[in-house]
């Protein structure tokens, strides 16, 4: 079979090329990404273990935080080590079908994180605006159902993405300019225009991304409006301080996700390495910021971490 012919053979491989035009700088780029990987992995694992171990943190709000840490930890494990390999050793060959499995995992975890952020916004809305009903509305059963529905919803809406992308005709030599199997980077390597796959991605954005962001925005609008009505400055400060952690997580996640999509659409008008950088930051920055924000700004978690650290120092 000629190398110019289309190929859908299972033995076909995809070559991850890293940052186009910056291959001589890959070893230097590797350093900050390695630091992000360590911080994200250690941070999310620490937050997760602290919540599981500390009985006083077995409450709905912390269950949502632990779920977010679990999703971020999964992202760290399946994506960041491969990105580091590409940056250190150069172009990396990945099995054709394995690439689409990885693509599914990327957007499945992104969908899960978006849903968890909605649940956390609802949790904070009830805690601030309807505090007397909090214990009856946000129960352990609600958390379990919310997590289950988040997984089912993400699975159902994300599954068509890798399936549609897999059905496209690829050339026998497929070079992807990225450090992982990012959607736009992969379909830009096909030998024909991928109109259907691109269209479904925007349908997904309209059905998931925009509604989730709208619900979160509405929740925080109600929270801010309620907080401003309080006469106590201390009470207002406590509400803003508690919710600011969540707001920082939301901004980092949705802003980087939106930039990654926009740059993926205008890739012909910008240097390729900028688009790759933005998509790489989308899988590294939120998982890194989340444990830092919740570990440092959430007083109860930070107190437990400091206590455990001091106990370990005393033991040694």
N, C-alpha and C positions, 0 to 999 in steps of 0.2 A: 504493500500500500504506500502510495506516495505521501511525502510529508505535507503536501499541499491539500490533500483530501481531508474531509471531515472524519473525525474519529470519535466514537463513543465507547470504545473498548474499556473494559474494567481495568486493564493493565496501564491505561493512560495515566500520566502523572502531570501535575501542575507545578510550575516552578515559581516559588515566591521570591521576588526580586528585591524586596526591601524598599529603600528610598531611592527612586530613580534620580540619577545625577549626583547623588551624594555617597556613592559607595566607598569612596576614600575616607569618608568621615564616619563610617558605620561603627568603628571601634570607640569613637568618642561619644556617639549617640547612645551606644550600649550602656554607658555608665549611668546616666540619669534614669533610663528605663529599668536598669537593674536595681537601683535604689527604690524606685517606685514599686517594683515587684516585691522587694523585701518588706517595705513599709506596709503595703497592702496585705500581704500574706500574714505577717506577724500581727498586724493590727486587727484584721478581721477575725483571725483565729483567737486572739486574746479577748476581744469583745464577746465572741460567741461562747468561749469557755467560761468567762466570768458570769455571763447571764445564766448559763446552764448550772453552774456550781452554786451561785449565791441564791439562797431561798427567797431573800427579800426582793429580788428582781424578777420573780415569777409573776409578772403582771402583764396585761395586754400590750402596753406600750413597749416594753422590753422584749416581748415575743416578736413584735414587728421588727424591732431593731435586730434581733438575732436572725430573723428570716432574711433581712437585707444583707447581713454579714455573710450568711450562708450562700446567697446568690453571688455576692462579690467574690467570695473565696473560690467558688466554682469557676468563675471567670478567670481568676488568677491562675488556677491550676491548668485549665485547658488551653489558654491563649498566650499568657506572658512568657512561659518557658520557650515556646516555639519562636516568639518574636525575638527573644534574646539570642537564640541559635542563629536566626537569619542575620541579625546585626553583627554577630561575632564571626561566624564562619562563612558568611556570604549567601548567595542564592540557595534556597532550601527546597528540595523536591518532596511533594506530598501526594499521596495516592488520590486519584481523581474523585472517587466516591467519598473518601475520608474528608476531602475539602468541603463537600456539601454537608456532611455530618457536622463539621465544625461550624459552618455557616448557620445551620439550624441552632446549634448551641449558643452562638453569639446572640441571635435575635430572640431566642427563647428566654435567655437570662435578662435581656433588655426589656422584654415584655413583662417578665416577672417583676423586675425592679420597678417598672412604671406602675404596675398594679399595687405593689406594696407601698409605694409612695402615696397612692390614692388612699389606701387603707389607713396609713399613718396620718394623712391630712384629716380624714374623717374622725380618727381617734382624738386628735387635738381639737377639732371643732366641737365634739361632744364634751370633752373635758373642760373647755373654756366657756362655751355657749350654753350647755345644758349639764352642768356639773352634778346636779341632783339625780339625773337619770343615767349618769355614766356607768355605774356598776350594773345597771339592768340592761343597758344597750350594748356595751362593749364587754362581752363575757368571753370566757375561754372557748365556748362553743362558737361564738362569732369569729374569733381568731382562727380557729381550725377551719371553719367553712370558708373564710376569706382566703386563707392560704391554699386550700384545695381548689377553689374557683379560679384563683390567680394562675395556678399551674395548668388547669384545664383550658382556660381562656387563652393563655399564651401558646400552649401546644397547638390548639386548633387554628389560630390566626397566623401562626408563624410557619407551620408545616408546609403550606403551598410555596413559600419562598424558595427553599432549596429544591423542591420538586420541579417548579417551573424553570429555575436556573439550570437544573440538571438535564432538562429536555432540550436545551438549546444546542445547536451544532458548534462544536469547538474544533479548532484546528489541532492537528496532531502535536504541534508544539505550542503549548499554552503557557505564556509568561504573564504572571499577575504582579503588578507593581504595588506590593503591600507586604506587611510582615505577617499577615494572616488572611484567611479567606473572607475578606470583606465583600459584601454584595456587589457594589458598583464596580469595584476593582476586578471582580471575576467576570461579570457579564460584559465588561468593556473589552474582554479578550475574545469574545465570540466572533464567529466569521460572518454573522448577519446582525441586523438591528434587532434588539431584544425589546420590542414594544410591549408585548404582553407582560413580561416580567417586571418591567419598569412601571407599567400601569397598576399592577397588583400591589406593588410597593407603596404607591400613593394611596390606593384604596385602604391599605393597612394603616397608613399614617392618619387617614381621615377617620377610620373606625376606632383606632386605639389611641394614637398620640394626642390628637387634638381634644377628644373628649376627656382623657385623663388630665391633661394640662388645664382644661377648663374647670373640671371638678375641683382640682387642687387650688386653682386661683380663686374660685368662689368660696371655698372653705376658709382660705386665709383672709379673704375680704370680710367674711363674717366674724372671724377671730379678731381682726384689727378693729372693726367697728365696735365689737363688744368691749375690747380692751380700752378703747378711747372713752367709753362711757363710765368707766370706773373712776371713782374719786380718789382712791388710794394710789399714790405714785408708786409705792412699793409693789402693789398688786399688778399694776400695768407693766412695770419693769420685769416682774417674774414671768408674766405671760410672753412678753416680747423675747426675753432671754431663752425661754424654753422652746419657743417656736422658731427662733432664728436658726437653730441647728438644722431643723428640718428644711427651712428655706434655702440654706446654703447647699444642702444635698440636692434639692430640686433644681436649683439654678445650674449647678455643675453638670448634672445629668442631662437635662433637656437642652441647655445651651450648646454643649459639645455635640449632642446628637443632632441638633438642627444644623449646626455648622458642617458636620460630616455629610449630611444629606445634600445641603446646598452646594458644597464644594464638589461632591460626586456628580452633580448635574452640570457643573460648569468646568469640568476637569480640562477641557480643551483650551480654556482661556487663562489658566493659571499654571504655574510650575507643578509638576507631578508630585514633588516631595512635600508641598504644602498640604495637598489633599491627604497624602499618606500620614503625615504628621497629625492632622486633625483626627483622622479615624483611629490612629494609634492612641491618641490621648483620650478618646472616648472610652476605650477599654482599660485604660490605666488610671486616669485621674479620679473618676468617681469611686472606684474600689479603694483608692488610697485615701481620699478625703473623708469618706464615710466613717471609718473607725477613728480617725483623728478628731472629727467633729463630735461624734457621739461619745468617744472616750474622754475627751477633754472638757467639752461644754456640757455634757450631761453629768450633773453633780453626783448622782447615786452610783453610776458606773465608775466614774473617776475615783470616788472614795473607796470603792471595793478594790480597784486596781492598786491604789496606793497602799491599802491595808495588806493585800497579798504580797506586794513587793517588800514591804517592811518586815512581814513575817518570815519571808524567805531569807532576807538579809540576817535576821536574828538567828534563824536556824543554822546558817553557815558560820 
